[in-house]
Structures are given as C-alpha cells and as structure tokens.
C-alpha cells in the first residue's frame, strides 16, 4: 500500500456546497475507483472529509466533526502509513481508521 502524507491550509466559507480541496488520482475528474488515490474536500455540512483508495482495502473514508467552513484558516493533514489512515484538523487527531488487516 502507498504511504501518504498530505497537508493543506484551507479557508472555506460556510456554504451548503462541497469544496474540493485536493485530488490525486487518475487523469480525469471525477475518476473511477481504480484510478482514485486521494480526495479531500470541505463537506456541505462543514466538516472535512477524505477518501483514500487502497488496492488491498478498497475505498476508505475518514472525516472530522470539526467545522472547517467558518472562513478561518485551518490546517488539515492526512497520513497513511500503509495500515492506518489518520486525519488531523488544527493538530487534533480524529479517530484513526485501520483499513487494512
């Protein structure tokens, strides 16, 4: 499984729409699952969500409960060590996801 560390600074206004923050994957958007590697977006509900596609585990999603669409600068980091997917918002670790046994 690929190892990933991805960080961004984002400033999103409160809205009912999704905001793509980052995307790394295939040559087209939106990509199908075999090409998807990483998606990060501001959710319409105000949180940040990420999807990582792992060839072994399939699609693994993680999201925060932290409001990031408040028009303030936020630091968001996603790490994947090949076993555990972790999401940080302003240095706070949200529940790690263990996609691969």
N, C-alpha and C positions, 0 to 999 in steps of 0.2 A: 504494500500500500504506500502511496506517496506521502511524504511528510510535508506539512504545510504550516507556515506562519504568515499571517496576513494581518496588517494593521491599517487603519484609516482614521483620519479625523473627519467628522461629518457635522454638519449644521443643517438640520431639516426643520421646516415649519410644520406646525400641526395641520394635518390635512387628512382627508379620507381616502387618499390615493396611495398606492405603493410607490416607493422611490428606490430604483436600483442604485446601489452604492458601488458594487463591484461585481464583476463577472469574469471568470476564467474558464474557458472551455473550448468548445468546437468553433468552427469557422462561421457559424450562423447564429442568429439570436431570434427567438429563443431556441435553444438547442435541445435535442432529444437526449434522453438519459445516457446512451453510450458515449456521447460527447461531453456531457456535463462534468465538470470537475469542482467548481465552486461558484456559488451565487451568494450575494449578501445584499439585503435590502431593508429599507425602513418600511415596516408593516403599516397598513392602513390604520391599525389600532394604536400605533405609536411606539411599538417595540422595534427591535432589530432582530432579523431572522437570517439564518444561513443554512444553505444546503450544500453538503459535500457528497459527491458520488464516488464511492469506493467500489472497485471491481469485485471485491470479495463480499462486502456487506450490502452493496446496493446504495440507494439514496438514504442519507442520514441527515435529518434536520435538527437544528438547535435554535432556540430563541430566548430572548431575555424578557423579563417582565418590566424592565426599566423603560420609562418613557424617553425616547430619543428624538421625538418630533416636537421639541419645545423651543426651537430657534436658538439653542445654545450649542456651543462647540462641545462635542463628545468624542472620546477616544474609544474605538472599538477594535478589539483584537480577537482573532480566531487562530487557534493552534490545533494541529492534528499530528500526533506522533506515530501514526500507523495503527494505533489501538484506541486512543481516547481523543474525542473531539471536545475542545474547551472554548468557551466564548466569554470574553471579558468586556464589560462596559465601564469605562472610567475606573479601571483597575479592579473591579469587582467580578469575581468568577461566578458565573451562573452554573447551574448543575451540569457537571461534565457528562457527556454521553459516551458510552462504551459500545461502539457499533460492531466491532469485530471480536469474536470469542477466541 
